[in-house]
Amino acid sequence: AKYFQGKKVNGEFDIRVEQAEFSELNLAAYVTGGCMVDMQVMRNGTKVVRSFKPDFVLIRQHAYSMALGEDFRGLIIGLQYGGVHTVNSLYSIYNFCSKPWVFSQLIKIFNSLGPEKFPLVEQTFFPSHKQMVS
């Protein structure tokens, strides 16, 4: 936020930076109205909710983990649905939610460049645990 303090877009619009974790966010996205985000933060021991319409987003958190309550793919879909612009593409963030999907993309690079230029750790993929039993 300190890098944008006092800065303006096109010389007339103030830049306001909001920072939050996915767990502090809720959103609604509309076909005609973009996206509205509710952010729950603690201020002096009190939970405060602020609502805003983001123009631009930088995501620095994984959107999906197998840990309980750590699936935020819906927020990524909502930002995409609302047409919110991002530094890192929402497409790439959503695709990165599946580690086997990411590894399959690395296999394409491995096959293109060869093991000398792009080594990979040997892995085996099974669609579910049932196929692992031989």
Backbone hydrogen bonds in HBPLUS format (Angstrom, degrees):
<---DONOR---> <-ACCEPTOR-->    atom                        ^
c    i                          cat <-CA-CA->   ^        H-A-AA   ^      H-
h    n   atom  resd res      DA  || num        DHA   H-A  angle D-A-AA Bond
n    s   type  num  typ     dist DA aas  dist angle  dist       angle   num
A0004-PHE N   A0001-ALA O   3.10 MM   3  5.52 145.4  2.23 109.9 119.3     1
A0007-LYS N   A0004-PHE O   2.99 MM   3  5.28 164.0  2.02 129.7 132.0     2
A0015-ILE N   A0007-LYS O   3.34 MM   8  6.16 146.1  2.47 154.0 147.4     3
A0009-VAL N   A0013-PHE O   2.67 MM   4  4.98 154.3  1.73 143.2 149.3     4
A0012-GLU N   A0009-VAL O   3.09 MM   3  6.00 162.3  2.12 130.6 130.1     5
A0013-PHE N   A0009-VAL O   3.12 MM   4  4.98 175.2  2.12 144.0 144.7     6
A0024-GLU N   A0021-GLU O   2.93 MM   3  5.45 157.5  1.98 116.8 124.1     7
A0025-LEU N   A0022-PHE O   2.98 MM   3  5.28 167.2  2.00 118.4 121.0     8
A0040-GLN N   A0024-GLU O   2.81 MM  16  5.10 166.5  1.83 153.3 157.3     9
A0026-ASN N   A0038-ASP O   2.93 MM  12  5.11 138.5  2.11 148.0 155.2    10
A0038-ASP N   A0026-ASN O   2.75 MM  12  5.11 170.6  1.76 151.7 154.9    11
A0028-ALA N   A0036-MET O   2.97 MM   8  5.44 151.4  2.05 152.4 161.2    12
A0036-MET N   A0028-ALA O   2.87 MM   8  5.44 167.5  1.89 164.0 166.9    13
A0030-TYR N   A0034-GLY O   2.73 MM   4  5.29 167.4  1.74 162.7 167.1    14
A0037-VAL N   A0052-PHE O   2.80 MM  15  5.45 178.5  1.80 169.0 169.0    15
A0052-PHE N   A0037-VAL O   2.94 MM  15  5.45 151.1  2.03 149.6 159.0    16
A0039-MET N   A0050-ARG O   2.77 MM  11  5.25 162.8  1.80 154.9 160.9    17
A0050-ARG N   A0039-MET O   2.93 MM  11  5.25 159.5  1.97 144.2 149.2    18
A0041-VAL N   A0048-VAL O   2.88 MM   7  5.38 164.8  1.90 158.9 161.6    19
A0048-VAL N   A0041-VAL O   2.74 MM   7  5.38 172.4  1.74 168.7 171.2    20
A0043-ARG N   A0046-THR O   2.85 MM   3  5.25 168.6  1.86 150.5 151.8    21
A0046-THR N   A0043-ARG O   3.01 MM   3  5.25 160.0  2.05 111.2 117.6    22
A0057-VAL N   A0085-HIS O   2.85 MM  28  6.31 140.7  2.01 140.6 153.2    23
A0087-VAL N   A0057-VAL O   2.97 MM  30  6.46 146.8  2.08 157.3 163.4    24
A0072-PHE N   A0063-ALA O   2.68 MM   9  4.90 157.4  1.73 161.5 166.0    25
A0065-SER N   A0070-GLU O   2.91 MM   5  5.21 132.5  2.14 133.5 145.5    26
A0070-GLU N   A0067-ALA O   3.12 MM   3  5.51 145.0  2.25 143.6 137.2    27
A0075-LEU N   A0072-PHE O   3.02 MM   3  5.49 134.2  2.24 109.3 120.3    28
A0077-ILE N   A0073-ARG O   2.91 MM   4  6.24 160.0  1.95 155.3 160.9    29
A0078-GLY N   A0074-GLY O   2.87 MM   4  6.05 152.3  1.95 140.4 148.6    30
A0079-LEU N   A0075-LEU O   2.92 MM   4  6.19 154.9  1.99 147.6 153.3    31
A0080-GLN N   A0076-ILE O   3.03 MM   4  6.27 156.7  2.08 147.2 153.7    32
A0081-TYR N   A0077-ILE O   2.76 MM   4  5.94 161.9  1.79 152.7 158.4    33
A0082-GLY N   A0078-GLY O   2.88 MM   4  6.01 149.1  1.97 143.5 151.5    34
A0084-VAL N   A0079-LEU O   3.05 MM   5  5.43 165.6  2.07 161.8 160.4    35
A0083-GLY N   A0080-GLN O   3.03 MM   3  5.10 156.4  2.09 103.2 110.7    36
A0093-ILE N   A0089-SER O   3.08 MM   4  6.42 158.9  2.12 148.1 154.3    37
A0094-TYR N   A0090-LEU O   2.86 MM   4  5.98 163.7  1.88 149.6 153.9    38
A0095-ASN N   A0091-TYR O   2.96 MM   4  6.14 161.4  2.00 147.2 152.9    39
A0096-PHE N   A0092-SER O   2.94 MM   4  6.04 143.0  2.08 141.7 151.2    40
A0097-CYS N   A0094-TYR O   3.10 MM   3  5.42 160.2  2.14 108.8 114.9    41
A0098-SER N   A0095-ASN O   3.41 MM   3  6.20 170.2  2.42 118.5 120.6    42
A0101-TRP N   A0098-SER O   3.06 MM   3  5.23 121.2  2.42 100.8 115.7    43
A0102-VAL N   A0098-SER O   3.08 MM   4  6.47 155.9  2.14 153.5 160.2    44
A0103-PHE N   A0099-LYS O   2.91 MM   4  6.17 162.6  1.94 154.0 158.9    45
A0104-SER N   A0100-PRO O   2.89 MM   4  6.08 146.5  2.01 141.1 150.0    46
A0105-GLN N   A0101-TRP O   3.22 MM   4  6.58 140.9  2.38 140.2 149.7    47
A0105-GLN N   A0102-VAL O   3.03 MM   3  5.20 126.9  2.32  99.2 113.0    48
A0106-LEU N   A0102-VAL O   3.07 MM   4  6.49 146.8  2.19 144.8 154.6    49
A0106-LEU N   A0103-PHE O   3.07 MM   3  4.88 115.8  2.50  90.1 106.1    50
A0107-ILE N   A0103-PHE O   2.89 MM   4  6.22 143.8  2.02 146.9 157.1    51
A0108-LYS N   A0104-SER O   3.30 MM   4  6.60 144.2  2.43 135.2 142.9    52
A0109-ILE N   A0105-GLN O   3.34 MM   4  6.75 151.5  2.43 141.6 148.0    53
A0110-PHE N   A0106-LEU O   2.87 MM   4  6.14 159.0  1.91 149.9 156.5    54
A0111-ASN N   A0107-ILE O   2.83 MM   4  6.05 160.6  1.86 152.6 156.6    55
A0112-SER N   A0108-LYS O   3.02 MM   4  6.17 140.3  2.18 137.0 147.9    56
A0112-SER N   A0109-ILE O   3.13 MM   3  4.97 121.6  2.49  91.5 106.5    57
A0113-LEU N   A0109-ILE O   2.82 MM   4  5.98 168.4  1.83 161.6 163.3    58
A0114-GLY N   A0110-PHE O   2.72 MM   4  5.21 148.3  1.82 139.6 149.4    59
A0118-PHE N   A0114-GLY O   2.96 MM   4  5.98 148.5  2.06 153.3 163.5    60
A0132-MET N   A0129-HIS O   3.17 MM   3  5.30 149.7  2.27 102.0 111.1    61
